Amino acid sequence: MAGPGSRFSAVIRIRKTGGINYAKIMGKSAKYKRGTVSTSDKAGVLTVRIEASDSTALRASLNTVMRELHVIESVSRIKLPGAVKFYARPNVQLRKDLRSPRRYRAWHLRRLRRAA
């Protein structure tokens, strides 16, 4: 239901995962020059309601919300250093003795211990 002066609106419903409190992170509501964004968090479903005065403002608000949700999801997947299972290889040619993943992982852990 759009407020007075709002002609465009969108509703996004997302099933929550991993005990993340999306509404607390994103905030309950935000008011912009040409639109508003409000969130509600009920029964394991996040509902984001976007209202805007024109389609450009609706698209901008939608992009903002989607970016915030993407960041929240990305951060929730980060593991603590003790739980890291994969080490990205640097963009340099590795020495022959470090080409296997097991040897590279051991070398990388030794390097991290030395740096600490």
C-alpha positions as CSV (number, residue, x, y, z in Angstrom):
1,M,0.0,0.0,0.0
2,A,1.7,3.1,-1.2
3,G,1.5,6.2,0.9
4,P,0.4,9.6,-0.3
5,G,2.4,10.7,-3.3
6,S,3.9,7.2,-3.8
7,R,2.8,5.6,-7.0
8,F,5.3,2.8,-7.3
9,S,5.9,0.0,-4.8
10,A,7.6,-3.4,-4.5
11,V,7.5,-6.1,-1.9
12,I,10.4,-8.6,-1.4
13,R,9.9,-11.7,0.8
14,I,13.0,-13.7,1.7
15,R,13.1,-16.9,3.8
16,K,15.7,-16.2,6.6
17,T,18.7,-18.5,7.0
18,G,21.3,-19.1,9.7
19,G,19.7,-17.1,12.5
20,I,20.6,-13.8,10.9
21,N,18.5,-10.8,12.0
22,Y,18.2,-9.0,8.7
23,A,15.8,-6.4,10.0
24,K,18.2,-5.4,12.8
25,I,21.1,-5.1,10.4
26,M,19.2,-3.2,7.7
27,G,17.1,-1.2,10.1
28,K,13.3,-1.1,10.5
29,S,12.8,1.7,8.0
30,A,14.6,4.3,5.9
31,K,13.2,7.4,4.3
32,Y,14.8,8.9,1.3
33,K,14.0,12.0,-0.8
34,R,11.8,10.1,-3.2
35,G,10.9,6.9,-1.4
36,T,10.8,4.8,1.7
37,V,12.0,1.3,2.6
38,S,10.6,-0.6,5.5
39,T,11.4,-4.1,6.8
40,S,9.5,-6.5,9.0
41,D,10.8,-9.8,10.4
42,K,8.1,-12.3,11.2
43,A,7.9,-16.1,11.3
44,G,11.2,-16.7,9.6
45,V,10.4,-14.5,6.6
46,L,11.9,-11.1,6.0
47,T,9.6,-8.7,4.2
48,V,11.0,-5.6,2.6
49,R,8.5,-3.0,1.4
50,I,9.7,-0.3,-1.0
51,E,7.6,2.7,-2.0
52,A,8.8,5.4,-4.4
53,S,7.4,8.4,-6.2
54,D,8.8,7.3,-9.6
55,S,10.2,4.2,-11.3
56,T,13.8,5.5,-11.2
57,A,13.6,6.0,-7.4
58,L,12.0,2.5,-7.1
59,R,14.9,1.0,-9.1
60,A,17.5,2.9,-7.0
61,S,15.9,1.8,-3.7
62,L,15.6,-1.8,-5.0
63,N,19.3,-1.8,-6.0
64,T,20.3,-0.5,-2.5
65,V,18.2,-3.2,-0.8
66,M,19.6,-6.0,-3.0
67,R,23.2,-4.8,-2.4
68,E,22.6,-4.8,1.4
69,L,21.1,-8.3,1.3
70,H,24.0,-9.5,-0.8
71,V,26.5,-8.1,1.7
72,I,24.7,-9.7,4.6
73,E,24.6,-13.1,2.8
74,S,28.3,-12.8,1.8
75,V,29.4,-11.9,5.4
76,S,27.4,-14.7,6.9
77,R,29.4,-17.2,4.8
78,I,32.8,-16.0,6.0
79,K,34.5,-18.6,8.2
80,L,36.8,-17.9,11.1
81,P,40.5,-18.5,10.5
82,G,40.5,-21.8,12.3
83,A,37.8,-23.1,10.0
84,V,39.3,-22.2,6.7
85,K,39.5,-25.2,4.4
86,F,40.6,-23.6,1.2
87,Y,43.5,-21.3,0.6
88,A,43.5,-19.2,-2.6
89,R,46.7,-19.4,-4.5
90,P,48.5,-16.2,-5.3
91,N,48.6,-15.0,-8.9
92,V,52.3,-15.9,-9.2
93,Q,53.8,-19.0,-10.6
94,L,54.4,-21.4,-7.7
95,R,57.5,-23.3,-7.1
96,K,57.4,-26.9,-8.2
97,D,57.5,-28.2,-4.6
98,L,54.3,-26.2,-3.7
99,R,52.1,-27.2,-6.6
100,S,50.0,-29.8,-4.7
101,P,47.2,-28.4,-2.6
102,R,48.4,-30.2,0.5
103,R,52.0,-28.8,0.2
104,Y,50.7,-25.4,-0.6
105,R,48.3,-25.4,2.4
106,A,51.2,-26.5,4.8
107,W,53.5,-23.8,3.3
108,H,50.8,-21.2,3.7
109,L,50.1,-22.1,7.3
110,R,53.8,-21.9,8.1
111,R,53.9,-18.4,6.5
112,L,50.9,-17.3,8.6
113,R,52.5,-18.5,11.8
114,R,55.8,-16.7,11.0
115,A,53.9,-13.5,10.3
116,A,52.0,-13.6,13.7
